[in-house]
Amino acid sequence: MSDPSPLPIIRIAAALITDSAGRVALVRKRGTRALIQPGGKIEPGEAATDALRRELMEELGMLVLEVDPVYLGTFTAPAVHEAGRTVEAQLFRVDISGPITPAAEVEAVVWIDPFETDGLDLAPLTRDQILPLARSPRPVIAA
C-alpha cells in the first residue's frame, strides 16, 4: 500500500504582532469561526515580505514600518478554513504604524493574552505553534 498524497499546501505570510502588554493581534475573516494570524496568501513570484505588507494594508489598513519584518521561521499546520489542505506560513514579527481597522474580508480584530486562550476558537497554526512562540519572553528568531 502506498502512502497517501500530501495535502495541498497554501503558502502564506503571517504576522506576529504584539502590543506593549504582550497581547497578540488575531483576526477573524467574514464567514469563518476561528481566529488566525493577520496576513495572507503569497502570490506566485511574490516575496513573503511583500505579500505580508500588501495583506496587512488591504485587510487591516496597517502600514508596516520601513524596517523589514523579522523572520521567525516557517511553520505548517492543517488549514482551518480550507478542509484537506495544509498551511505553510512564513512568520514575521512586525512593527506597525497607526491603528488596526478591519477591512476587506476581515470582520474582527482581537487582542488576546497568549497565556489565556481557553474557550477561544483558534486555528491550529495559531494555537499549536505561534502562540507558544509568543509566550516566550522574546520570540526566537530562526537561523
N, C-alpha and C positions, 0 to 999 in steps of 0.2 A: 504494500500500500504506500503510495507516495504522500509526501507532505502536502497539506493544503496550501493554496496560493497565499502569498502575503496579502494583507488588507491593502486596498488602495490608500495612498498617502496624500494628505492635504498639507502642503508646506505653508507655514505661516511665520510672520514676525510678530512677537508678542512683547508687551511691556510689563515690567515690574515697576510700579510707581508707588512710592510710599510718601506719607506726609511726615511732619516733624514729630508726631505722636507714634509713629511706627505702623499706622494703619495702611492697608493696601487697597488701591483702587481696583474695583472689578466692575464689569458691565454685564447687562442682560440685553440681548437683542430681541427685537419685536418677534412675537410668536414663539419664543423659547422659554424654557423654565430655569435653566442652570446659569449660574454666574460664571463668567470666564474672564481671562485677561484681556485688556484692551489690545488691539492690533488687528491683523487680518492676513488674507492670503497674499503670497508673493507672486507677482505676475511673471511669466516667462521672461528671462533676461534681466529682471529687476534685482537690484541689490536688496538684501534684507533690511538694511537701514533706511533705504529709500521707501520701501514698502511700509515700514513702520511709521515714518514721518507722514506719508500720504494717508494712511489709515487713521492715524491719530488726529490729523487735521479734518478729514472727512467726517469721522464718526463722533469726535469729541470737541472739535474746534480748538485743539491743543497745538501750540507751536512747540516743537522740540527745540531746546536751546541749541545754539550753533555747535557746541562741542558734541562730538559723536556720542551716541548712546554707548553704554558699557556692556559689552558682550558677556553674558553669564553662562552660556552653554546652549546645546541643542538637546531638547527633551522630546520624548514621544509618549503618546497615550491614546487610548481609544477616543475617537471623536464623539463628543456628547450630542451634537445636533445632526450628525450625518451617520446613521447606523451603518455598520460594516466597514467603516473607514478608520484610519489612524491619522492623528495629528502629529506632525513633526514641527516643533516650534523652535525657532531661533529666538532665545530670550535675551532681552536687553534691559538693564536698569536705565531708567530715563528720568532726566530732569526736565521739568516742563515750565512753561511760562504762561501765566494767565489762568483763567477759570476753566473748569471742565464742564462742558454743556453737551448733553446727549443730542445727537443729530443723526441723519441718515437712518440706518437700521437699528441704532442703539436706542433702547427705550428707557434704560435706567443706568445710573452710575451709583455705586455704593462704596463706602469706605468701611472696611472691616478690620477688626483686630485679628491678626493671623493666629492668635492663641485661642480665640473664642469663635469656633466655627460650627458648633453643634446646632443642628436644625437648619443650616444653610444648604441649599441645593447647589453644589459646586461641581464644575466639570472635573473629570478625572485628572487632567493635566494640572489644573489649579490646585485641587485637593491633595494629590499624591506627590507632586514634585515642586511646584512653585511656592506654595505656602510654607512647606518645611524650609525651603531656602530663605524665605522672608523672615522666618523665626530666628534665624541665626543673627548674631549681633551685626555682622556686615556680610552681605551675600558674597559667597566665594566666587571669584572671577575665574572662568575657565582658562586653562593654559593654551 
